[in-house]
């Protein structure tokens, strides 16, 4: 079953980005979808024309769930 990234009503500029590898970049941004404020972590790639395009790889969570996501990242860092 293919997972499709939801369409976004309104997206904002990335607040953070880092290279995942030579071809991919992970971007963190805020958006609004059906009235909900979301934090979006999405993988972007460049097409042949050099334009950055989002992939289906990523995670979108409600802004109010960011503390739980931070706790999960902290747990991963502690276990690494």
C-alpha positions in Angstrom: 0.0 0.0 0.0 1.5 3.3 -1.1 1.6 6.2 1.4 0.9 9.6 -0.1 1.9 12.8 1.6 -1.2 14.9 2.3 -1.8 18.0 0.3 -1.1 21.1 2.3 -3.4 24.0 2.4 -0.6 26.4 3.3 3.1 25.7 3.7 5.7 28.0 5.1 9.4 28.3 4.4 11.7 25.6 6.0 12.9 26.5 9.5 15.7 24.0 9.3 17.3 21.7 6.7 20.2 19.2 6.6 21.7 16.9 4.0 20.7 13.3 4.3 23.0 12.2 1.6 24.4 13.4 -1.7 21.0 13.4 -3.4 18.5 14.1 -0.5 17.8 16.9 1.9 15.6 16.8 5.0 13.6 20.0 5.6 11.6 21.0 8.7 8.7 23.3 8.1 5.4 24.4 9.5 2.2 24.1 7.5 -1.6 24.3 7.9 -3.8 21.4 6.7 -7.5 21.5 7.1 -7.2 24.0 9.8 -4.5 22.1 11.8 -1.0 23.5 12.4 1.5 20.8 11.5 5.2 20.4 11.8 6.5 18.6 8.8 9.8 16.8 8.3 10.1 15.9 4.7 12.8 14.5 2.3 13.4 16.6 -0.8 15.3 15.6 -4.0 16.4 17.6 -7.0 14.9 16.8 -10.4 16.8 17.0 -13.7 16.1 20.8 -13.9 17.6 21.4 -10.5 14.3 22.1 -8.7 13.8 20.7 -5.2 10.7 18.5 -5.0 9.2 16.8 -1.9 9.1 13.0 -1.7 6.5 10.9 0.1 9.2 10.2 2.7 8.5 12.2 5.8 6.5 12.8 8.9 3.8 15.4 9.8 2.6 15.9 13.3 0.4 18.4 15.0 2.4 21.3 16.5 1.0 20.4 20.0 2.6 16.9 19.6 6.1 18.4 19.1 7.1 17.8 22.7 6.4 14.1 22.4 8.5 14.0 19.2 11.3 15.8 21.0 11.1 13.2 23.7 11.3 10.4 21.1 14.4 12.1 19.5 16.0 12.5 23.0 15.4 8.8 23.7 17.0 7.9 20.4 20.0 10.1 21.1 20.4 8.5 24.6 20.2 5.0 23.1 22.6 5.7 20.3 
